[in-house]
Amino acid sequence: MEEERRLEAVLNCLTQADSAQEVDTAIDDAEVCGVAAQDWNDKCQKSFPSISTVHTSLLVREATRKALEVIKSESGGAVAAPTLLENSAVTIREKIHQIIGNASQMESAPQSMSIQEKITEYTVDCLRSCLCTQKNLLTVKRIFAVEEDEPVRSARISMKGDRICLHYLRNKPASNNTKTFKHNQLMRVLDPTSTVVFLDLAWEGSSGGRVYIKLSNTATNQWAQQFLALCTGQQGPTYANTRFLGVFRHVHEEGVLAGDYEHNNGNGGAALQPGLASSQCSGKWTEGTVAGRREDDETAAQFYIITRANAGSVGQAVLGQVESGLGVVRSAVSLRDIRQVSVIDCGVVLPL
């Protein structure tokens, strides 16, 4: 195919320079080939508008960009990028991945990745590609994440708007004729600095709605770590099927209390991590702030969602901020009996 010949030209220009003069020539040739790669990318998007085709085209562009950067950075010493093995059995995609890998190694040679890190990176990339190409299955509830330990547990994967959501783990295997992924591999996709979880609220006479909460750094904030675990059910307990417990109205703030996964009456909801109540995570309470109940470990899984707060109010155990859906919580606050409100579902958003 003409597109493949153009791509081979790009690869040759980028990998066979071994002198200063040839490096300069390679830069010029590579820029021309880069235009060809862009043109090929545009044609692919028009002729084959599928996620996998676009993904491949993006890899081509990234390979071109990184290799150009390497050549330019090495032009003073006339050091060329490693030459690809002249093996006809190697596919174009494999050559692209090799160029990307070589460029990355030359950019950060002192920082070598462990084998486990490389496997994780590759696995996450495959998961992203697979999920994005099977979005039709997400809408009909036919993709699940599974834990293979005994007892087998599974979590539904769905799509709402443009978000791919991993629901909480249930104590049952995935249904037959479904696509499955390993739950722990999906959890590796999460960025601890920008994890978003969700709570689905409902009450009699209303469909309620979904509340998205962006957590504080789950790598450093123990309250945020626990909230994530209770939204996904990783450690067993979950916020699913719990009720709102009450409304508090003070001079400086107003909000709701929820999260008793043990008794559903405010007397339970023990911390998943012993000593959590003594963990210091103070911060400003603003509209939409989510904070833990910091009294003792017996109720430390309970949480507040602040619906009104005066500027400058400072509170303890801040673990996140409502990203969207605060109006749903405010509607719940206006009810005569807040205990009508239930968390009917919960989970985490996969950044794919």
FENJO-V954241 format. One record per residue. N is the residue number from 0. RES is the residue in one letter. PSI is psi in whole degrees, -180 to 180 (* if undefined). Layout:
BEGIN
N	RES	PSI
N	RES	PSI
END
This chain:
BEGIN
0	M	149
1	E	-38
2	E	-38
3	E	-39
4	R	-39
5	R	-42
6	L	-41
7	E	-36
8	A	-40
9	V	-46
10	L	-42
11	N	-43
12	C	-36
13	L	-16
14	T	-2
15	Q	12
16	A	129
17	D	17
18	S	165
19	A	-43
20	Q	-42
21	E	-31
22	V	-46
23	D	-43
24	T	-40
25	A	-37
26	I	-46
27	D	-46
28	D	-40
29	A	-36
30	E	-40
31	V	-44
32	C	-30
33	G	-39
34	V	-40
35	A	-40
36	A	-39
37	Q	-42
38	D	-40
39	W	-40
40	N	-44
41	D	-41
42	K	-39
43	C	-42
44	Q	-34
45	K	-42
46	S	-34
47	F	75
48	P	52
49	S	159
50	I	-41
51	S	-39
52	T	-45
53	V	-40
54	H	-44
55	T	-43
56	S	-40
57	L	-36
58	L	-40
59	V	-47
60	R	-41
61	E	-39
62	A	-44
63	T	-47
64	R	-48
65	K	-41
66	A	-39
67	L	-42
68	E	-40
69	V	-46
70	I	-46
71	K	-41
72	S	-25
73	E	4
74	S	-31
75	G	-35
76	G	2
77	A	45
78	V	123
79	A	160
80	A	151
81	P	139
82	T	137
83	L	147
84	L	133
85	E	78
86	N	112
87	S	-17
88	A	-17
89	V	126
90	T	164
91	I	-42
92	R	-42
93	E	-38
94	K	-39
95	I	-49
96	H	-35
97	Q	-40
98	I	-46
99	I	-43
100	G	-43
101	N	-42
102	A	-43
103	S	-40
104	Q	-38
105	M	-30
106	E	-34
107	S	57
108	A	-39
109	P	-20
110	Q	86
111	S	141
112	M	145
113	S	163
114	I	-41
115	Q	-40
116	E	-39
117	K	-41
118	I	-44
119	T	-45
120	E	-44
121	Y	-44
122	T	-45
123	V	-42
124	D	-42
125	C	-40
126	L	-43
127	R	-48
128	S	-45
129	C	-45
130	L	-40
131	C	-29
132	T	-7
133	Q	38
134	K	-25
135	N	-33
136	L	-26
137	L	-34
138	T	-15
139	V	20
140	K	49
141	R	17
142	I	130
143	F	155
144	A	139
145	V	148
146	E	127
147	E	0
148	D	164
149	E	131
150	P	153
151	V	132
152	R	155
153	S	155
154	A	131
155	R	146
156	I	128
157	S	173
158	M	132
159	K	114
160	G	-125
161	D	16
162	R	134
163	I	122
164	C	133
165	L	114
166	H	173
167	Y	153
168	L	133
169	R	154
170	N	60
171	K	152
172	P	165
173	A	152
174	S	162
175	N	158
176	N	40
177	T	156
178	K	133
179	T	151
180	F	159
181	K	130
182	H	-43
183	N	-30
184	Q	-39
185	L	-37
186	M	-23
187	R	-17
188	V	-25
189	L	140
190	D	117
191	P	-20
192	T	-9
193	S	35
194	T	134
195	V	127
196	V	171
197	F	151
198	L	128
199	D	119
200	L	147
201	A	153
202	W	165
203	E	131
204	G	3
205	S	147
206	S	-6
207	G	-130
208	G	180
209	R	139
210	V	121
211	Y	132
212	I	121
213	K	121
214	L	154
215	S	172
216	N	113
217	T	-7
218	A	-20
219	T	-22
220	N	109
221	Q	-32
222	W	-40
223	A	-38
224	Q	-46
225	Q	-41
226	F	-42
227	L	-45
228	A	-36
229	L	-19
230	C	-30
231	T	-20
232	G	18
233	Q	-37
234	Q	10
235	G	-72
236	P	156
237	T	157
238	Y	-12
239	A	137
240	N	21
241	T	160
242	R	156
243	F	144
244	L	-29
245	G	170
246	V	137
247	F	139
248	R	111
249	H	176
250	V	-40
251	H	-21
252	E	165
253	E	148
254	G	-173
255	V	157
256	L	136
257	A	178
258	G	13
259	D	90
260	Y	-11
261	E	-54
262	H	-16
263	N	26
264	N	5
265	G	-7
266	N	-5
267	G	-158
268	G	56
269	A	151
270	A	141
271	L	-24
272	Q	117
273	P	137
274	G	7
275	L	-37
276	A	-22
277	S	-2
278	S	131
279	Q	117
280	C	57
281	S	158
282	G	176
283	K	136
284	W	116
285	T	177
286	E	125
287	G	-6
288	T	139
289	V	129
290	A	151
291	G	159
292	R	103
293	R	72
294	E	-53
295	D	168
296	D	-23
297	E	-23
298	T	16
299	A	-8
300	A	-14
301	Q	155
302	F	158
303	Y	145
304	I	118
305	I	123
306	T	-17
307	R	135
308	A	140
309	N	148
310	A	136
311	G	-3
312	S	132
313	V	134
314	G	175
315	Q	163
316	A	39
317	V	127
318	L	-9
319	G	-177
320	Q	135
321	V	123
322	E	-40
323	S	153
324	G	9
325	L	-29
326	G	-33
327	V	-42
328	V	-41
329	R	-37
330	S	-38
331	A	-38
332	V	-32
333	S	-7
334	L	152
335	R	-38
336	D	103
337	I	-20
338	R	-5
339	Q	-22
340	V	129
341	S	148
342	V	101
343	I	-15
344	D	159
345	C	168
346	G	-158
347	V	149
348	V	129
349	L	123
350	P	70
351	L	*
END
